[in-house]
Amino acid sequence: MDGSILMDLKDLLVNLSLSEAVLYFVFALFVWYLSILVYRLTLHPLAKYPGRLEEKLSDWPLVYYCIKGNRHIKQYLAHEKYGPIVRDGPNSLSFRSSEALKAIYGTNAHVKKGDWYLTLDISAGAPSVQMIIDQHQHALRRRVMSPAFSEKALRDAEPLINANAIKLIDRMVEGIGCKKGEWSSGFNLQQWVAYYGYDFISDLAFGKSFQLLDEPSHRFVPQVLRSASLFLYYVGYLPFAPLVRPLLGTSIQDHFPGQAAKDSLKYTNLANSRLAERIEREKKRKESGVPDAMVERKDVFHYLLNSVDPNTGKTFSVEELQADTSLLIAAGSDGVTLAVCALLFYGLQRPSILAKLADEIREAFPTQDDITTPKLNQLPWLQACIEESLRIAPPKPGSLPRIVLPGGTTIDGKHVPAGTTVGVSHYVIHRNADVFPEPNEFRPERWIITSPSSPDGVSAEQLAAQKRAYCPFGIGPMNCIGKNMAYLATKLALAQLFWRFDFRIDGELVGGGAKDLGKGRRDEQEYQLYDWIIGFPDGPMVQARIRV
């Protein structure tokens, strides 16, 4: 019986025409894919969780959201509709509680970074400190970099960062046609603050600035990074990403469709050339016999180029250094730009916020030369404004994916099986109304403890709850190593800006939502971020008036 069935099948296959064979193949493929879709909706371990139908069925919606820069918006809208746990992919869950934040990104989290991280540094040939999947290797790299971001390093870096902040003021005066007592023409504040951010971080990292504030011809860097981030973000989530990764960073990438792929390669080459130049300077220093102790200012790459693994005696490879170069340039300025620009965007809608900030800064510093970090750290309204800016406009709006390890884990009281992708969007958790009342309102007073009878401010308990959900630079062992440097650079920039200038809106409030931007982006009074790994904004358009 079995033999006759096999013979019949053999005869059928032999006698099939090419068109019939193709038809049968397509039909079989359709049945196979349909069975996968049915499984994902009914028998999959995550089938019980709510979410959009298209996201339950396929990863392609995620790719589309990444291209458009709307992933954080889609996650926010999904949580608003479906609740605290959302299935946002066939094998993915999104959370928004502080408990989930700790369970996924905390010190003892039973998860690991997934393959998405392999894409970001593939062109370098090795992962950067922030993209390393292996926790032991990450800890080693972080220990080596830590001296460059220590309290002593912060104190040493203050004059350099402040010099860049003063240069920002001077170049703005020259570039926007600003005169004492007169309002300037309108200008895009985001562009100027970004120039400052790239200049100070390149100075700190490599001992040599990009000089975007001084040289207009150098100002292509932000746009190249923007395109590169967009490209790598969505490519990392492609279902066939493992096939694309080996081509990244090669000459083949230059033939990929779209400008973003070409800009990604251009950014890689820019970072590599900056590293090669820094390596050459370090080589000349050693050849000249200048001892390490006599180096006047030790930049980040001084530590990386002279580090040695105490266990193996190995130094960092060129590939590892290239990856860290790309990371430092990309991540160094994003938090500063967003904190400053979001504060101006929202503060210009509530002038009392900026008036209070300007008064605090001007009363604390009689002259521009008096602006120093110790005194800046004693200004409560300045600190509250920065915290609120980073809450409402986090540098990395979307969730950073983690993969649950064997044995599964418990998140928000639910058992999550091994292999599941999990994450918490910074944008989403920062707008969780259970933690942050009136989450879409810019309210710096939410970061200041007041008496129970006061209508403003919060209690100590409420502030503690907010801090547990607050994660603009991540939490746990893999958080941003440079966050204290970002706070310092932000405070110095704001102090210099508000000591020297008054600001007002230039006509319409550029940088907000609009009706034609779609659901989740229609609020004209919300500062819009485009999520391409880093949050990219535009605006505000402002006018400035020199005060002194």
Secondary structure, DSSP 4 states (H G I P E B T S, - for coil): -HHHHHHHHHHHHHH--HHHHHHHHHHHHHHHHHHHHHHHHHTSTTTTS---HHHHH-SHHHHHHHHHT-HHHHHHHHHHHH-SEEEEETTEEEE-SHHHHHHHHSTT-SEEE-THHHHHTTTTTS--TTT--SHHHHHHHHHHHGGGGSHHHHHHHHHHHHHHHHHHHHHHHHHTT-BBTBBPPPEEHHHHHHHHHHHHHHHHHHSS---TTT-GGGTTHHHHHHHHHHHHHHHTTSTTHHHHGGGTTSGGGGGSSSHHHHHHHHHHHHHHHHHHHHHHHHHHHHHTT--GGG-S---HHHHHHT---TTT-PPPPHHHHHHHHHHHHHHHTHHHHHHHHHHHHHHTTSHHHHHHHHHHHHHH-SSGGG--HHHHTT-HHHHHHHHHHHHHS-SS-SPPPEEEPTT-EEETTEEE-TT-EEEE-HHHHTT-TTTSSSTTS--GGGGSB--TT-SSSB-HHHHHHHHHH--TT--GGGS-TTHHHHHHHHHHHHHHHHHHEEEEE-SS-TTS--GGG-TTS--TTS---EESSSEE----EEEEEE--
